[in-house]
Amino acid sequence: MSGSTLERKLPGFRGEQLGVSLTVKRNCSVWQPLGVEYRPLAGFTLGGGIGWLSRKHGLACDNLFEAQVVTSEGEVLFANKDENKDLFWALCGGGHGLGVVTSFGFRLHRVGPTVYGGMLIYQGDSFHTVVPEAIKLMEKSPDELFLPIVLSTAPPAPFLPREMHGNKMIVIVGGYMGDPKQGEQVVLPFKHLDKFKVDMMAPIPYLSLQSLPNEFNPL
Ligand SMILES: Cc1cc2nc3c(=O)[nH]c(=O)nc-3n(C[C@H](O)[C@H](O)[C@H](O)COP(=O)(O)OP(=O)(O)OC[C@H]3O[C@@H](n4cnc5c(N)ncnc54)[C@H](O)[C@@H]3O)c2cc1C
C-alpha cells in the first residue's frame, strides 16, 4: 500500500446496490477506479472495468487485492496473490463463471474532491478532423487525463442547440483527475479541434463527474 492508496474490503454488490459502495467512498474521501455512478461493481470488476482513473491507476481489476468466492460445490475460498493464486489471477479480468464473488478487497486512490472535467461536444460531420487530432493529443497527455470519445446521436437535451437534436455528435467526456488548474491547461487544446462546439468543461466535483454519463445511460 503506497502513501496515497488505501486497501478496503467491500461486500459483493450487483446492480443498484452499488449505491452502498459510494457511501463508503464518501466517508473515506477515497475512491476506487469505477466508471460512472451506480455502475454495477461485480461484473464490472471481474470483466476488467474501465473508469475515469484507469490511465493513472489501471483497470478496476488491477486494483483488486483480494476476493472471497463461493464455488459451485459450496466451498468458500479466499483468493489473493498468496492464497489460491490461480483463481485470483483469473478473477482479475477474466472471472465470470468461476464462482460467486461475495466480497471484494480494493486498493482505493485519493482524488478530488474537485477535478477539471465535463463534456466537449462537436458536430458529427467534424469526425475526420476532431477524432484523429483528439487521439494525437491524448497520446501526449499526462496519465491524469482520461477523455474517451463517444459517437452518439444528440438527444433533445436543453444543453444542446436545437439544430443538433437528432444529428450525429462527437462527445469528448471525462477530465483531468489531478489539480483542476493544471487540468484546465491540459484540456484547452481539446477545445480547439474544430469551430462548432458545446463547451461544458469546468471545475467539477468528482462525484458529479461520475454521474455525468447517466444523462446518456439511463440504467
Ligand atoms: C450503460 C452501460 C455503461 C457501461 N459503461 C462501462 C464503462 O464505462 N466501463 C466498463 O468497464 N464497462 C462498462 N459497461 C459494461 C459493464 O462493466 C458490464 O456490463 C458489467 O458486466 C456490468 O456488471 P454487472 O455486475 O451488472 O454484471 P452482470 O451483467 O450482472 O453480469 C456480467 C457477468 O458477471 C457475472 N457476475 C456478476 N456478478 C457476479 C458475482 N458477484 N460473482 C461472480 N460473477 C458475477 C455474471 O454472471 C455475468 O457472467 C457499461 C455497461 C452499460 C450497460
The ligand as a MOL file (V3000), in Angstrom:
LIG
                    3D

  0  0  0     0  0            999 V3000
M  V30 BEGIN CTAB
M  V30 COUNTS 53 58 0 0 0
M  V30 BEGIN ATOM
M  V30 1 C -24.8230 1.7890 -19.7890 0
M  V30 2 C -23.5580 0.9920 -19.5840 0
M  V30 3 C -22.3600 1.6670 -19.4390 0
M  V30 4 C -21.1830 0.9270 -19.2480 0
M  V30 5 N -20.0020 1.6090 -19.0850 0
M  V30 6 C -18.8740 0.9130 -18.8210 0
M  V30 7 C -17.6450 1.6110 -18.5360 0
M  V30 8 O -17.5680 2.8440 -18.5450 0
M  V30 9 N -16.5440 0.8670 -18.2700 0
M  V30 10 C -16.5810 -0.5040 -18.2610 0
M  V30 11 O -15.5500 -1.1280 -17.9970 0
M  V30 12 N -17.7270 -1.1750 -18.5310 0
M  V30 13 C -18.8580 -0.5040 -18.7950 0
M  V30 14 N -20.0290 -1.1830 -19.0360 0
M  V30 15 C -20.0120 -2.6480 -19.0530 0
M  V30 16 C -20.2140 -3.2050 -17.6340 0
M  V30 17 O -18.9920 -3.1390 -16.9320 0
M  V30 18 C -20.6510 -4.6600 -17.7480 0
M  V30 19 O -21.9240 -4.6850 -18.3220 0
M  V30 20 C -20.6340 -5.3770 -16.4050 0
M  V30 21 O -20.6790 -6.7480 -16.6450 0
M  V30 22 C -21.8060 -4.9810 -15.5600 0
M  V30 23 O -21.6600 -5.5920 -14.2790 0
M  V30 24 P -22.8430 -6.4230 -13.5450 0
M  V30 25 O -22.3600 -6.6320 -12.1290 0
M  V30 26 O -24.1710 -5.7810 -13.7920 0
M  V30 27 O -22.7500 -7.7510 -14.3040 0
M  V30 28 P -23.9200 -8.6260 -14.9270 0
M  V30 29 O -24.3200 -8.0130 -16.2340 0
M  V30 30 O -24.9640 -8.9210 -13.9070 0
M  V30 31 O -23.0610 -9.9080 -15.1990 0
M  V30 32 C -21.9620 -9.9440 -16.0820 0
M  V30 33 C -21.2310 -11.2250 -15.7890 0
M  V30 34 O -20.6410 -11.1440 -14.4850 0
M  V30 35 C -21.0940 -12.2420 -13.6920 0
M  V30 36 N -21.2450 -11.7810 -12.3030 0
M  V30 37 C -21.9990 -10.7300 -11.8380 0
M  V30 38 N -21.8910 -10.6180 -10.5070 0
M  V30 39 C -21.0430 -11.6150 -10.1060 0
M  V30 40 C -20.5240 -12.0430 -8.8400 0
M  V30 41 N -20.8340 -11.4040 -7.6900 0
M  V30 42 N -19.6910 -13.0960 -8.8220 0
M  V30 43 C -19.3590 -13.7650 -9.9510 0
M  V30 44 N -19.8080 -13.4170 -11.1910 0
M  V30 45 C -20.6360 -12.3660 -11.2560 0
M  V30 46 C -22.4330 -12.6500 -14.3030 0
M  V30 47 O -22.7350 -13.9990 -14.0230 0
M  V30 48 C -22.1540 -12.4390 -15.7890 0
M  V30 49 O -21.4380 -13.5150 -16.3660 0
M  V30 50 C -21.2160 -0.4930 -19.2120 0
M  V30 51 C -22.4500 -1.1610 -19.3630 0
M  V30 52 C -23.5930 -0.4170 -19.5280 0
M  V30 53 C -24.9070 -1.1540 -19.6610 0
M  V30 END ATOM
M  V30 BEGIN BOND
M  V30 1 1 1 2
M  V30 2 1 2 3
M  V30 3 2 2 52
M  V30 4 2 3 4
M  V30 5 1 4 5
M  V30 6 1 4 50
M  V30 7 2 5 6
M  V30 8 1 6 7
M  V30 9 1 6 13
M  V30 10 2 7 8
M  V30 11 1 7 9
M  V30 12 1 9 10
M  V30 13 2 10 11
M  V30 14 1 10 12
M  V30 15 2 12 13
M  V30 16 1 13 14
M  V30 17 1 14 15
M  V30 18 1 14 50
M  V30 19 1 15 16
M  V30 20 1 16 17
M  V30 21 1 16 18
M  V30 22 1 18 19
M  V30 23 1 18 20
M  V30 24 1 20 21
M  V30 25 1 20 22
M  V30 26 1 22 23
M  V30 27 1 23 24
M  V30 28 2 24 25
M  V30 29 1 24 26
M  V30 30 1 24 27
M  V30 31 1 27 28
M  V30 32 2 28 29
M  V30 33 1 28 30
M  V30 34 1 28 31
M  V30 35 1 31 32
M  V30 36 1 32 33
M  V30 37 1 33 34
M  V30 38 1 33 48
M  V30 39 1 34 35
M  V30 40 1 35 36
M  V30 41 1 35 46
M  V30 42 1 36 37
M  V30 43 1 36 45
M  V30 44 2 37 38
M  V30 45 1 38 39
M  V30 46 1 39 40
M  V30 47 2 39 45
M  V30 48 1 40 41
M  V30 49 2 40 42
M  V30 50 1 42 43
M  V30 51 2 43 44
M  V30 52 1 44 45
M  V30 53 1 46 47
M  V30 54 1 46 48
M  V30 55 1 48 49
M  V30 56 2 50 51
M  V30 57 1 51 52
M  V30 58 1 52 53
M  V30 END BOND
M  V30 END CTAB
M  END
